[in-house]
Amino acid sequence: MTLTLGYFLRVLLAMNPAGYDPAVADVVTDSREVQPGSLFVAIPGERVDGHDYVAHAFARGAVAALVSRPVPGDWPVVNADPAGLAALQPGSNCLLLVDDTVAAMQQAAQVWREQFQSLRVIGITGSVGKTSTKELTHAVLASRYNTFKTPGNRNSILGLPPALFGLQPGHERAVLEMGMYTRGEIARLCQISRPEIGVITMIDAVHMERAGSLEHIVAAKRELVEALPADGVAILNRDEPLVMGMAGHTAARVFTYGLDPAADLWADGIESRGLNGIQFTLHTGREALRLQVPLLGRHSVHTVLRAAAVGLIEGLTWDEIGHGLQGMQSQLRLVTADGPQQSLILDDTYNASPASMIAALNLLADLDGRRVAVLGDMLELGQAEEASHRLVGRRALQVAHLLVTVGPRGRLIAEEALLAGMDPGRVYAPATAAEAVALLLEIIRPRDVILVKGSRAVFMDQIVSALVRAGESSQ
């Protein structure tokens, strides 16, 4: 089975166009990701309208663009009906006109997924930990099965559907990350992808400004377990009451994981090995498995539990699960780099939420050396904004020898650390990333361990880049 433009149109309109069937390499919504043979889907957005980038997509080699209105240019505009398709000349670029490009793309993705009747789909959602869980679950399942996973962080209502066109006949399992901004999005993703297994990581005050309340976030994430079939499995975090509250909202069997021995799969004996990973024992029934995995931070134990739970449900042996877990050689989003003065930088600047901030500080606490926490704003927390930043400030007091905060919300972290008793000589609150870099270059000592975490909106990644460059120039 090969994905072709003709097939894509047959999906949209249930027809069989004749004479126009050029191969489509992939389906993309960002013109910068177009490669020769791509189908570009022009999506109108709040700030950017994909219709303005059709020319760029064709310049990069797109074979066609799915549009909901004509755009300037010499390309033929084809109504997606039999008469329009019959008039096409093979090999020519064209604009394929539909009423709604988003709906058309989603409908096509849904039918494409339905071609793979024997495929088992694992959906993963939660406020934090989705991507790391997806990657580790893929590593475990790949020990036995030909396993597909959504690339990068394509987990949204706009990102996941085009990613599904990467499914091919040889795939036996698919691990899909599912994100949301508003209610109904995960439910729609489940209609499209039809998961049999649903994994919930944890619930945190992320996207509160959009969701409105923590209760709305819970309801939105719960859509995954609500969509599971009666013969499916909902994998729930027993250590999180908000997640366990979902158990009564699914027709599927519930399988629990956590640090509580009452869970179906649980862990104890957790020992941090610093940058060498973590060691712990997994238990289920009367079986136990002692593992050391190359993941950083005690919070990674929950990530392992989720992946192992999927492996058990999918029939893998302990040897296969252990092989998949221990073969995970990359540290996913948090990476290390050499900084100035032989310092070590922990780069965790992908995103920031209260739970992930605390988890990063917990990792920092496990490492030797003078610990420097460089923390920035957390966004989209709504009414939880001030309390969340102050919570991070109290934990930073317990962990960091030096605290550097960036941004107006980051200043709340510094204020709370000071109120809780941190020495004012150990707390700095520069207003910008550039000021933070200048400060850090003055105060960093040999073999410091520097955690950098916060929203990209305050350019925390630029702090890492500047420190890495300083480290390279000093060698």
Secondary structure, DSSP 8 states (H G I E B T S, - for coil): ---BHHHHHHHHHS---SS---B---EESSGGG--TT-EEE--B-SS-BGGGGHHHHHHTT-SEEEESS--SSSS-EEESSHHHHHT--TT--EEEE-S-HHHHHHHHHHHHHHT-TT-EEEEEE-SS-HHHHHHHHHHHHTTTS-EEE--TT--STTTHHHHGGG--TT--EEEEE---SSTTHHHHHHHHH--SEEEE----S-SHHHH-SHHHHHHHHHHHHHTS-TTSEEEEETT-HHHHGGGGG-SSEEEEEESSTTSSEEEEEEEE-GGG-EEEEEEETTEEEEEEES--STTHHHHHHHHHHHHHHTT--HHHHHHHHHT--S-TT-EEEE-GGG-EEEE--S---HHHHHHHHHHHHTS-S-EEEEEE---S-GGGHHHHHHHHHHHHHHH-SEEEEESTTHHHHHHHHHHTT--GGGEE--SSHHHHHHHHHHH--TT-EEEEES-GGGTHHHHHHHHHHHHHHT-
